[in-house]
Amino acid sequence: MRKNDIRIVALACVVLIFSSWPACAQTQAEKAPYPVMAPVDQYLIADENAEIALARSAAPASISSAAEVMVLRRDGYTAAVKGTNGFVCIVERSWADTTDDPQFWNPKVRAPHCFNAPAAKTVLSIFLMKTRLVLAGKSKPAVAAAIASALDKKELPPLAPETLVYMMSRQQYLNDDGRSWHPHVMFYASGDAAKSWGANLPGSPVMAAYDPEQRITTFFVLASEWSDGTPGPPMTH
């Protein structure tokens, strides 16, 4: 779904290699601060109205006010508010990332997303399946294997065209390193498609990250403002 801060941690470690090898070694040793899943309560938001408001903050009110909103409960996500415009807003948790991410079990992650209709029918379905597996107590290898099997057997819908997701919440907590990164929108393509889109090249405003477990490339386009209209961080990367 997302790659948090586009591997800020990895880039930081590269810098450390040239400045202090012991420091980098220590960073590597500390890359697994969340080795196991925390108690489920730590991933939940006790006040569902607060979760609804946080989910809606993913996109401008002109979009999110008419969107369906899903909230996380002990047995998975459920629709708490019906929508009328085809969008679905949700607060993703840490397991949205690949299973090899060192913060896969970070209970502090709160990542508001607002999916347009094609993205809600396809991209979101993968995250909802991962959530069910996680809450059922499956290990990270088991989660990855189940997603791969579902994709191979076409039990998950193929990526729809015109998929778009808003991530413009000023309250986003993407991980312990990036936290509130940048307001941005995301587009998706099947396979490893960064090169064909001209992403990650000098001067290109488009960044991309390939998720081999979902078999999808996510493209990030930064916005200048958060969903509430306040200025975002300088758009440099």
N, C-alpha and C positions, 0 to 999 in steps of 0.2 A: 503493500500500500504506500509506504513512505520509507525514506532512508534517513530518518531523523535529521541530522545536521550534515548530510552528504560527507560522511566519514571524517568529520572534524577531528575525532580522536586519532584516527590513523595518520592524518596529516601532521598532527601535533607530535606523534611519535617519530615521524620521519625527521622533523626538526630536531628532536632531542638526540637522534643518532649523531648528528654533527656537533652537538654541544656537550652532551654528557651521556656516554653509553650506560653507566650505572643507573642514571635517571630513567633511561628508556627501559632498561631491564626491570626496574621497579614498576614502571607503568604497565609493562606486559604482565607482571605478577599480579597487578591489581585490576586486571581487565575483567575479572569475574567476580564483581562485588555482589552479584545476585545469583548464586549457584543453583538455588532451588526456588520453587514457587513459594511465595509468602502465603500466610493464611488468607483465604478468600476475602474476608472482611476488609483487608487492606486495599483491595482493588475496587471495592464498592464505594459509592457516594451515598451516604445515609439519606440525605435530603434529595429526593428525586426531582423536586422543583429546581434545585440548584443544578442538578445534572442536565435538566432540560434547557435551562438558561445557558449553561456552558456549551452544550451542543449547538444551540442556535448562534452562539458567538462565532462559529466557524465561518459564517458568511454574512454579508450585509443584511440588515433586517428586511429589505425589499425582497430577498430570496428566502431567508430562513424563517420569517414569520409565518409563511404558508407551507412550510415543509413538514413532513412527518418527522417525529423525533423518537428515537429508540433509546432506552436506558438499560444499563447492565444490572441484572439480578443474579441470584445464586445459580439459576439454571440456564443463564444465557441472556441475550438481548431480547427485549420485547418492545413493541410499539406502545409508547406512552401517550403520544399525541398524533392524531390523524392529520395528514397533510392534503393539500389540494393542488400543488403545483408540480408534483412528481419528484421533488427533491427529498432526500432523507438525511437528517442530521444526526450525528452520533459522536460520542466521546470514545475514541479508541484507547485501548490499554496497550501495555508494552509488547504483548505477543503479536501485534500487527507486524513487527519486524521479523526478519529471518531467524531461524532457530539458533544460528551461530552468533547472533548479536549478544555481546556480553551483558546487555541490559534487558534481555528478553523477559526476565522476571521482575523488572523494576516496578514496584507497586506505586511509585509516585507519578508515573507517566499518565498524563491526561492530554490527549491529542484530539481536539474537536475537528471533525470533518463534516462537510456537507456535500453529498453526492448528487449529481444530476440523475435523471431517471435511468439512462443507459449504464452509468457507473453503479447505481444502486442495485441493478438487476444482475450485474456480473462481478465487478471488482469487490463490492461489499460482501457478496455471497462467500468469498474465500475467507474473509475475516470472521464472518459469523460461524463458519464451519470450524475454524481454528479455535474460536472461543468455546464452542461446545466441547471440543476435544480437551482443551486446557481445563475446563471446569469439571470434566470427567476424570481428571487426574492423569492424563496421558503425559508421557515423557516427551522431551523435545524431539528425539529421534522418531518416536511414534507419531507425533504430530506431523513432522515432515513427510514421513512415509504415507500417512493417510491422505495428505493433500496431493502428493504425487500420484497415488493410486486413483483418487477421485478425478484428477485431471486426465490421466491415461484412459480411464473408463468413461470419460465424458459425463461424469456425474455432476460436475460443476459446469455451469454454462460458459461457452467461449466468450472471450472479451468482445463486448459490443463496440461498434464505432461511435465516435463522438462522446467518449467518456470524459467527464470533467469533475474535479473535486475542488472545493474551496477549503483552504486552511488559513484563515485570516483572523483567528482568535488571538487577542492580546494575552489571554490567560493560558495559552498553550504551554505545556510542560513536556517537551519532546524527549528529553533525557537529562541526565545530570550534567552533561557537558554543554548541550545546546539550549536547553530550557526553551525560552521564547526566542525562536530563531529569526524568522522573517514572515510577514504575511505573504502568502503565495497561493497560486492555483496550480493544479496538477492535471496533466493529460497522460493517457496511457496508450501503449502499443504492445502488441504481442512480440515475444522474443526479445533478443538483445538488439535494440533498434537505435541506440544513441547515435551511432555514426551516420545513419541515413537521415536523421533529423538535424544534424549539425550541432548536436549538443556537446557541452564540455570543451568547446574549442575557444581559443583566444578571441575575445570580442563578442562572442555569442551570448545573448541574454538567457539562453536556455541551458539548464543543468539537467542531468539525467542520472539515474541509478537503476541497474538491472537487478531484479529479484529472481534468482534461478529457481527458487522454490515455487513461486507463483507463475514463473515463466512470462513475466511482464516487465516492461521498461516503464518507469515513471519519469515524466518530464516535469520540471519545476520552473515556473515563471514567477519571479518576485513581483510583489505589488508595493506601492509606496506608502499605503496606509493600512492600518488594522481595520477590521470590520466596523469598529465604532467611529471611524473617521480620524482617529489620532495618527500622527506620523509613525511610520515604522522605522527600523534602523536604516542607516545608509545602505543603499543597494550595491554593495561591493562584495565580491567573492573571489 
